[in-house]
Amino acid sequence: MFVLLTSRPGQFRTEPTDGMTAVEAYDYVFYGKPTARFVIAELAADTRIRIREETPPGIVNLVSTRFLDKYATLEAARDALRQLASFGSMDIDLVPVPVAADGRS
């Protein structure tokens, strides 16, 4: 099972925790400017994700993956991400970025 994690640079980042592994990551580029990062993560079982604010006071929340849309296959998660990144004729791109060995991007 797969989920999409979203981070907004300078605002917050969503981090995989135990029980999930980041498998692919993409920068969402809107008219040439990266505005978000999406990570497709594989879930071993329902767990919690860490959402960390990047601005003071830097609050950290743990949110259950039960509240996230889940996809049975990696390809289904990719399709959902492509749908998120398409809106008419707007200049929107998904640019692949490396996923680190520790599962972060």
C-alpha positions as CSV (number, residue, x, y, z in Angstrom):
1,M,0.0,0.0,0.0
2,F,1.3,3.5,-0.9
3,V,0.6,7.1,0.3
4,L,1.5,10.5,-0.9
5,L,3.4,12.8,1.5
6,T,3.5,16.5,0.9
7,S,6.1,19.1,2.0
8,R,6.2,22.9,1.4
9,P,9.7,24.2,1.6
10,G,9.9,27.0,4.2
11,Q,6.6,26.1,5.7
12,F,6.5,22.4,6.7
13,R,7.8,19.0,5.8
14,T,6.2,15.6,6.1
15,E,8.6,12.8,7.2
16,P,8.2,9.1,6.9
17,T,8.4,7.2,10.2
18,D,8.8,3.6,11.2
19,G,6.6,1.4,9.2
20,M,6.9,3.4,5.9
21,T,9.6,3.7,3.3
22,A,10.0,6.6,0.8
23,V,10.3,5.1,-2.7
24,E,10.1,8.1,-5.0
25,A,10.1,11.9,-4.6
26,Y,9.2,14.7,-6.9
27,D,9.4,18.5,-6.8
28,Y,6.2,20.2,-7.9
29,V,7.4,23.0,-10.1
30,F,4.8,25.8,-10.8
31,Y,5.9,28.2,-13.6
32,G,9.5,27.3,-13.0
33,K,9.5,27.6,-9.2
34,P,9.6,24.6,-6.9
35,T,6.7,25.0,-4.5
36,A,6.2,21.6,-3.0
37,R,7.8,18.2,-2.7
38,F,5.8,15.0,-3.0
39,V,7.0,11.7,-1.7
40,I,5.5,8.4,-2.5
41,A,5.9,6.1,0.5
42,E,5.2,2.5,1.0
43,L,3.3,1.5,4.1
44,A,4.0,-1.8,5.9
45,A,1.0,-1.1,8.2
46,D,-1.0,2.0,9.4
47,T,1.4,4.2,11.4
48,R,1.9,7.9,12.0
49,I,3.6,10.5,9.9
50,R,5.7,13.3,11.3
51,I,4.7,16.8,10.2
52,R,7.4,19.3,11.2
53,E,6.9,23.1,10.9
54,E,9.9,24.8,9.5
55,T,9.1,28.2,11.0
56,P,9.2,29.1,14.7
57,P,8.1,27.6,17.0
58,G,8.8,24.5,14.9
59,I,5.8,22.4,16.1
60,V,5.9,18.7,15.4
61,N,2.7,16.7,14.9
62,L,2.2,13.0,14.5
63,V,-0.8,12.2,12.3
64,S,-2.3,8.8,11.6
65,T,-1.9,7.4,8.1
66,R,-5.6,6.3,8.5
67,F,-6.5,9.8,7.3
68,L,-4.5,9.6,4.1
69,D,-5.6,8.3,0.7
70,K,-4.0,5.0,0.1
71,Y,-3.1,3.4,-3.2
72,A,-2.8,-0.4,-3.8
73,T,0.1,-0.1,-6.2
74,L,3.0,2.3,-6.9
75,E,1.6,3.0,-10.4
76,A,-1.8,4.0,-8.8
77,A,0.1,6.4,-6.5
78,R,2.0,7.8,-9.5
79,D,-1.3,8.3,-11.4
80,A,-2.8,10.2,-8.4
81,L,0.2,12.4,-8.2
82,R,0.1,13.2,-12.0
83,Q,-3.6,14.2,-11.5
84,L,-2.6,16.5,-8.7
85,A,0.0,18.1,-11.0
86,S,-2.3,18.8,-13.9
87,F,-4.6,21.7,-14.2
88,G,-5.6,22.9,-17.7
89,S,-2.8,24.5,-19.6
90,M,-0.8,25.7,-16.5
91,D,2.9,25.3,-16.5
92,I,3.3,22.6,-13.9
93,D,6.0,19.9,-13.8
94,L,6.9,17.0,-11.6
95,V,10.7,16.7,-11.4
96,P,12.1,13.5,-9.9
97,V,14.5,14.0,-7.0
98,P,16.7,11.3,-5.3
99,V,15.4,9.5,-2.2
100,A,18.2,9.2,0.4
101,A,19.1,5.8,1.9
102,D,17.4,6.7,5.1
103,G,14.1,7.2,3.2
104,R,14.2,11.0,3.2
105,S,14.2,13.2,0.1
